[in-house]
Amino acid sequence: MISMADPNFRTAARAAADLVADYLAAVPDGPVWQPMDPAARQALLEAPLPEQGRELTELLQVIAAEVMTAPMGNGHPRFFGWVNAAPAPAGVLATLAAAAVNPSSAGGDHADVHLERAVVRWIAELVGYPAADGAGGLLTSGASMATIVCLAAARQRAAARAGWDLREDGLSGLPPLVGYATGETHSCVRKAAELLGIGSRQLRVVPADAQGRIDPDGLRAAIAADRAAGRLPFLVAASAGTVNTGAVDRLDALADLCEQEELWLHVDGAYGAFGVLDPAIAHRYAGLDRADSLALDPHKWLGVPVDCGCALVRDAAQLRGTFSLVPSYLRDEEGDGFGWFSEYGIEQTRPFRSLKVWATLAHRGRAGLAADVAHCTALARRLGELVAADPELELLAPVETSITAFRARPAGLDEAALDALNRALPLAVQKRGRAFVTGTVLAGREALRACLINAAATESDLAVLLAEVRAAAADLMHPQ
């Protein structure tokens, strides 16, 4: 094994830094994405386990030639697909340093643990969520895991209120627990309900308005019906930025309802909660601070390198009561009395995620992050204006955060033909290599969905996107 003090390691480390810097500098001038060469793909799939090791510099050459030449494309300013961010430069550097330290951030008295407590507080402060008086949280692999953590705490509280020891006796014998969401709620909420034994049937899909926001009156009626049937309503899963359009639920009204009905209000803010940093749309997030739990993804809009989610809860004791297996007489209550992070979630061995969060946030600062977010939301609104002004395109929903949902609408096509065209458009645009957009179904119609979370994007990039959509649509309608 090579020693870290070996001059070869230092040489390779410097070469790796140059490789990364050169790669990132070249991204904007290259294609956004291109399908992999079949032979190159097969070579990766069928690569044999080497019998003898290879030199570090040789490994870097392979990485440069066979891996970094076929990226997902999300580092490019014209990547508007899903919610995948370009990596923040400070986070890239911090990732290397964190890997060198390589602790398990389960707990103890070392820098990574204390840094995670600090950055969890920073994240809470950024979105205006309580960061004191018993509130707390932890970093996770992503919002999907954060959602499981938060919903597990909600389930635990509901069972305890019903006089049930869930950890000892399980769910069998407890009246069905029921949660409420809309058809626009991210799939991770349903997945969490299934994994936690609640079941997808008990996650009610309640009425929503045209933007996909929960209808409080319809929700109240659903709760009353379930209670009358002997079930235990316990959860409302709201959105601070829905998947398809970025719409934000009326969180204040939902918080009022949850207080009256004694339900846990969980907010999926994975992508959209950081939109609160933009003064132009901050009013849409009124009531976010009243949620019992909030799931976020710093690896989305903030650009922290994957993976990094965050679970925030109003009462951290709920998490500890749900996950801790440490007897009370062995708990480490020194310092702030928080205990080990492994007592508050599923992971025992936990990676050093906090350094890349700290570096990303410290590098940009609150003002820089707010400016980045505001730039993206302004671009999304501008894209909406450009779409609305184009007779060959159609805007499908108001632009509330930084997602613009639209479709191609050439003259002379009926609805079935329009759906077929827009279903084929995303891949057709992607293959052209100049822009990347993904598809979805919105109100039963095939749609394009452009998500703008890269502050390096400009209005000229929007023009390229729309030109590519029109050109790809023309090619599909009139193939050569």
C-alpha positions in Angstrom: 0.0 0.0 0.0 1.3 3.4 -0.9 2.1 5.7 2.0 0.3 9.1 2.0 3.7 10.6 2.6 5.1 9.0 -0.6 6.0 11.6 -3.2 4.0 9.7 -5.8 0.8 10.4 -3.8 1.6 14.1 -3.7 2.3 14.1 -7.4 -1.0 12.3 -8.1 -2.9 14.6 -5.8 -1.7 17.6 -7.7 -2.5 16.0 -11.0 -6.0 15.2 -9.7 -6.5 18.9 -8.8 -5.5 19.9 -12.3 -7.7 17.3 -13.8 -10.7 18.5 -11.8 -10.0 22.2 -12.5 -9.5 21.6 -16.2 -12.7 19.6 -16.4 -14.9 22.2 -14.7 -13.4 25.0 -16.8 -14.3 23.1 -20.0 -17.8 22.1 -19.1 -19.7 25.3 -20.4 -18.1 25.0 -23.9 -18.9 21.3 -24.4 -22.1 19.5 -25.2 -24.5 19.4 -22.3 -25.0 15.6 -22.6 -24.4 13.0 -25.2 -25.3 9.3 -25.2 -22.4 7.1 -24.4 -20.6 5.3 -27.1 -21.8 1.6 -26.9 -18.3 0.2 -26.9 -17.2 2.6 -24.1 -20.3 1.7 -22.1 -19.7 -2.0 -22.5 -16.1 -1.6 -21.5 -17.1 -0.1 -18.2 -19.8 -2.7 -17.6 -17.5 -5.6 -18.3 -14.2 -4.3 -16.8 -12.5 -7.3 -15.1 -11.2 -7.0 -11.6 -7.4 -6.4 -12.0 -5.1 -9.0 -10.5 -2.3 -6.4 -10.0 -2.7 -2.9 -8.9 -2.2 0.2 -11.1 -0.3 3.4 -10.4 -2.2 6.4 -9.1 -1.3 8.6 -12.1 -2.4 5.8 -14.5 -5.7 5.6 -12.6 -6.2 9.3 -13.1 -5.6 8.9 -16.9 -8.3 6.2 -17.0 -10.7 8.4 -15.0 -10.1 11.3 -17.4 -10.5 9.2 -20.5 -13.3 6.8 -19.6 -15.4 8.4 -16.9 -15.2 12.2 -17.0 -15.8 12.2 -20.8 -19.3 10.8 -20.3 -20.9 13.0 -17.6 -24.6 13.3 -16.6 -24.4 16.9 -17.8 -25.7 18.7 -14.7 -22.6 20.8 -14.4 -23.5 22.7 -17.6 -25.4 26.0 -17.4 -27.9 24.7 -20.0 -28.8 21.6 -18.0 -32.4 22.2 -16.9 -33.4 18.6 -16.1 -34.8 17.2 -12.9 -33.3 19.0 -9.9 -29.6 18.2 -10.3 -27.2 20.9 -9.5 -23.7 21.9 -10.7 -21.2 21.3 -7.9 -20.1 24.4 -5.9 -16.3 24.9 -6.2 -15.8 25.2 -2.5 -17.8 22.0 -2.0 -15.6 20.2 -4.5 -12.5 21.1 -2.6 -14.0 20.3 0.8 -15.0 16.9 -0.4 -11.4 16.0 -1.0 -10.4 17.2 2.5 -13.3 15.3 4.1 -12.3 12.1 2.4 -8.7 12.6 3.7 -9.9 12.9 7.3 -12.5 10.1 6.8 -14.2 10.0 10.2 -17.5 8.4 11.1 -19.7 11.3 12.1 -21.9 9.3 14.4 -20.8 11.3 17.4 -17.9 12.1 19.7 -15.6 15.0 20.3 -14.1 15.7 16.9 -14.5 18.5 14.5 -16.9 16.9 12.0 -19.5 16.3 14.6 -19.5 19.9 15.9 -19.4 21.2 12.4 -22.5 19.3 11.5 -24.3 20.8 14.4 -23.3 24.2 13.2 -24.3 23.7 9.5 -27.6 22.2 10.5 -28.2 25.4 12.4 -27.1 27.5 9.4 -29.5 25.7 7.1 -32.3 26.2 9.5 -31.4 29.9 9.7 -31.3 30.2 5.9 -34.9 29.1 5.5 -36.2 30.7 8.7 -36.9 27.5 10.6 -36.5 27.5 14.4 -32.9 26.7 15.4 -33.4 26.8 19.2 -35.8 25.7 22.0 -35.4 22.0 21.4 -35.4 22.1 17.6 -32.6 20.2 15.8 -31.8 17.9 13.0 -29.1 16.1 11.1 -27.6 15.7 7.6 -28.7 12.7 5.6 -27.9 11.2 2.2 -30.8 13.2 0.7 -34.4 14.3 1.2 -35.6 10.8 0.6 -33.8 9.6 3.8 -34.7 12.8 5.6 -38.3 12.1 4.8 -38.1 8.6 6.3 -36.5 10.0 9.4 -39.1 12.7 9.8 -42.1 10.5 9.1 -40.8 7.9 11.5 -40.8 10.5 14.3 -44.4 11.5 13.3 -45.5 7.9 13.4 -43.8 7.4 16.8 -45.6 10.5 18.3 -49.0 9.4 16.9 -48.6 5.9 18.4 -47.5 7.3 21.8 -50.5 9.6 21.9 -52.7 6.6 21.2 -51.1 4.8 24.2 -49.1 2.4 22.0 -45.5 1.4 22.4 -44.6 1.3 18.8 -41.0 0.3 19.3 -41.8 -2.7 21.4 -45.1 -3.9 19.8 -44.9 -2.7 16.2 -47.9 -1.5 14.2 -50.0 -4.7 14.6 -53.1 -4.0 16.7 -52.8 -0.2 16.3 -55.7 1.4 14.3 -54.5 2.4 10.8 -52.4 5.5 10.8 -53.4 7.8 7.9 -51.4 10.6 6.2 -52.5 13.1 3.6 -50.8 14.4 0.5 -51.6 15.4 -3.1 -50.9 13.8 -6.4 -48.0 16.4 -6.8 -46.3 15.3 -3.6 -42.8 13.8 -4.3 -42.7 10.0 -4.5 -40.3 9.8 -1.5 -43.2 10.5 0.8 -45.1 7.5 -0.5 -42.0 5.4 -0.4 -41.5 6.4 3.3 -45.1 5.5 4.1 -44.6 2.1 2.5 -41.3 1.4 4.3 -42.6 2.5 7.7 -45.5 0.1 7.5 -48.2 2.8 7.0 -48.9 1.6 3.5 -49.6 3.6 0.4 -53.4 3.1 0.8 -53.3 5.0 4.1 -51.5 7.9 2.4 -54.6 9.7 1.2 -54.4 11.7 -2.0 -56.5 14.8 -1.1 -58.0 17.4 -3.4 -55.7 20.1 -4.9 -56.1 23.3 -6.8 -54.9 23.8 -10.4 -51.3 24.4 -9.2 -51.3 21.1 -7.2 -51.5 22.8 -3.8 -53.5 21.1 -1.0 -57.1 22.3 -0.6 -57.5 22.8 3.1 -61.3 22.3 3.0 -60.9 19.0 1.1 -58.2 17.9 3.6 -60.4 18.7 6.6 -63.2 16.6 5.1 -60.9 13.7 4.5 -59.6 13.8 8.1 -63.2 13.9 9.5 -64.1 10.8 7.3 -61.1 8.8 8.5 -61.8 9.6 12.2 -65.4 8.6 11.8 -64.2 5.3 10.3 -62.0 4.6 13.4 -58.6 5.4 11.8 -55.9 7.6 13.2 -55.0 10.6 11.1 -51.5 11.7 12.0 -49.7 13.4 9.2 -50.0 16.1 6.5 -47.2 16.1 3.9 -47.0 19.5 2.3 -44.7 20.9 -0.4 -42.5 24.0 -0.4 -42.0 23.6 -4.2 -43.8 20.7 -5.9 -42.0 18.4 -8.3 -43.7 19.4 -11.5 -44.3 23.2 -11.2 -42.5 24.3 -8.0 -45.8 25.4 -6.4 -45.7 26.1 -2.7 -48.6 24.9 -0.5 -50.4 27.4 1.7 -48.3 26.5 4.7 -49.9 28.9 7.2 -53.4 27.6 6.6 -52.1 24.0 6.8 -50.3 24.8 10.0 -53.5 26.2 11.5 -55.4 23.0 10.5 -52.7 20.7 11.8 -52.7 22.5 15.2 -56.5 22.2 15.4 -56.5 18.5 14.4 -53.3 17.6 16.3 -51.5 16.3 13.2 -47.9 16.4 12.3 -47.1 18.9 9.5 -44.2 17.7 7.4 -42.9 19.9 4.6 -41.0 18.6 1.6 -38.6 21.5 0.9 -36.0 19.3 -0.8 -35.7 21.5 -3.8 -37.9 24.6 -3.2 -37.6 25.7 0.4 -34.4 27.7 -0.4 -36.6 29.9 -2.6 -37.5 31.7 0.6 -34.1 33.5 0.2 -35.6 35.5 -2.7 -37.5 38.5 -1.4 -39.7 38.5 -4.5 -41.3 35.2 -3.6 -40.5 34.9 0.2 -44.2 35.6 1.0 -45.2 32.3 -0.5 -43.4 30.4 2.3 -45.3 32.0 5.2 -45.9 29.2 7.8 -42.8 27.2 6.9 -41.4 27.9 10.3 -44.5 26.3 11.9 -43.9 22.8 10.4 -43.1 19.9 12.8 -40.5 18.7 10.3 -38.8 19.9 7.1 -36.8 17.9 4.6 -34.2 19.8 2.5 -31.5 19.0 0.0 -28.4 21.2 0.1 -27.2 19.2 -2.8 -29.9 20.7 -5.0 -30.3 24.5 -5.1 -27.3 25.3 -2.9 -24.9 23.2 -5.1 -23.4 21.1 -2.3 -21.8 18.1 -4.0 -23.9 14.9 -3.7 -24.8 13.5 -1.3 -26.3 15.8 1.2 -29.9 16.1 2.6 -31.1 17.6 5.8 -33.9 16.7 8.3 -35.0 19.5 10.6 -37.5 18.9 13.4 -39.2 21.3 15.8 -38.7 18.9 18.7 -35.4 17.0 18.4 -36.5 14.8 21.3 -39.0 13.2 19.0 -36.1 11.9 16.8 -34.2 10.6 19.7 -37.2 8.8 21.1 -37.7 7.2 17.7 -34.2 6.0 16.9 -32.0 5.9 20.0 -30.9 2.5 21.2 -28.5 3.8 23.8 -29.6 3.2 27.4 -30.2 6.4 29.3 -27.4 5.7 31.7 -24.9 5.5 28.9 -25.9 8.6 27.0 -23.3 11.3 26.5 -24.9 14.5 27.7 -21.8 16.6 27.7 -21.8 19.9 25.8 -25.3 20.8 24.6 -26.8 17.5 25.6 -27.7 16.6 22.1 -26.0 13.2 22.1 -24.7 11.3 19.1 -26.2 11.8 15.7 -26.6 8.1 15.4 -29.3 8.4 18.0 -31.4 10.6 15.8 -31.5 8.7 12.5 -30.9 5.4 10.8 -27.2 5.6 10.0 -24.6 4.4 12.5 -21.4 5.0 10.5 -22.1 8.4 8.9 -19.9 10.2 6.3 -18.3 13.6 6.9 -21.0 15.5 4.9 -20.8 18.7 6.9 -17.4 20.0 5.6 -18.7 20.5 2.0 -21.8 22.2 3.4 -19.8 24.5 5.5 -17.4 25.3 2.7 -20.3 26.0 0.2 -22.2 28.2 2.6 -19.2 30.0 4.0 -17.8 30.6 0.5 -21.0 32.3 -0.8 -22.4 33.6 2.5 -26.1 34.4 3.0 -26.0 37.3 0.6 -24.4 35.3 -2.2 -26.8 32.4 -1.8 -29.8 34.7 -1.8 -28.5 36.4 -5.0 -28.0 33.0 -6.7 -31.5 31.9 -5.8 -33.0 35.2 -6.9 -31.2 35.0 -10.2 -32.6 31.5 -10.8 -36.2 32.5 -10.0 -35.9 35.6 -12.2 -34.7 33.5 -15.1 -37.5 31.0 -14.6 -40.1 33.8 -14.8 -38.3 35.2 -17.9 -38.5 31.7 -19.5 -42.2 31.7 -18.7 -42.6 35.1 -20.4 -40.7 33.9 -23.5 -42.8 30.7 -23.7 -46.1 32.7 -23.3 -45.0 35.0 -26.1 -44.2 32.2 -28.6 -47.1 31.0 -30.6 -45.5 27.5 -31.0 -45.2 27.0 -27.2 -47.6 26.9 -24.3 -47.0 27.8 -20.6 -48.8 25.1 -18.5 -48.6 26.6 -15.0 -47.7 29.9 -13.3 -44.0 30.1 -12.4 -43.8 30.2 -8.6 -40.2 29.3 -7.9 -37.6 28.2 -10.5 -39.5 25.6 -12.5 -41.1 26.4 -15.8 -43.6 23.9 -17.1 -44.5 24.2 -20.8 -45.0 22.3 -24.0 -44.6 22.6 -27.7 -47.8 23.5 -29.4 -47.4 23.7 -33.2 -50.5 24.6 -35.2 -52.6 21.9 -36.7 -52.1 19.1 -34.1 -54.9 17.6 -32.0 -54.4 16.8 -28.3 -53.3 13.2 -29.0 -50.7 14.3 -31.5 -49.5 17.1 -29.1 -49.0 14.6 -26.3 -47.1 12.2 -28.6 -44.9 15.1 -29.8 -44.1 16.4 -26.3 -43.5 12.8 -25.0 -40.8 12.4 -27.5 -39.3 15.9 -27.2 -37.2 15.7 -24.1 -34.9 12.9 -25.4 -34.8 14.5 -28.8 -33.6 17.8 -27.3 -31.1 16.0 -25.0 -29.5 14.1 -27.9 -28.8 17.3 -29.8 -26.4 18.2 -27.0 -27.0 21.9 -26.7 -29.6 21.9 -23.9 -31.1 19.4 -21.5 -34.7 19.4 -20.4 -36.9 16.6 -19.0 -40.5 15.6 -19.4 -43.4 15.1 -17.1 -47.2 14.8 -17.1 -49.1 17.8 -15.8 -52.9 17.7 -15.5 -52.9 14.7 -17.9 -50.9 16.4 -20.5 -47.3 15.6 -21.6 -45.1 18.5 -20.7 -41.5 19.8 -20.7 -40.2 20.9 -17.3 -37.2 23.2 -17.1 -35.7 23.5 -13.6 -33.3 26.5 -13.1 -31.0 26.1 -10.2 -27.6 26.9 -11.8 -26.8 30.6 -11.1 -24.3 30.4 -14.1 -27.2 30.2 -16.5 -28.1 33.4 -18.5 -31.0 34.6 -20.6 -29.0 33.6 -23.7 -29.1 30.0 -22.4 -32.9 30.2 -22.3 -32.9 31.3 -25.9 -30.8 28.3 -26.8 -33.2 26.0 -24.9 -36.3 27.3 -26.7 -34.6 27.2 -30.1 -33.6 23.6 -29.4 -37.2 22.7 -28.4 -38.5 24.3 -31.6 -35.9 22.6 -33.8 -36.3 19.2 -32.2 -40.1 19.5 -32.6 -39.7 20.3 -36.3 -37.4 17.3 -36.8 -39.9 15.0 -35.0 -42.8 16.3 -37.1 -40.9 16.3 -40.4 -38.1 13.6 -40.2 -35.6 13.6 -43.0 
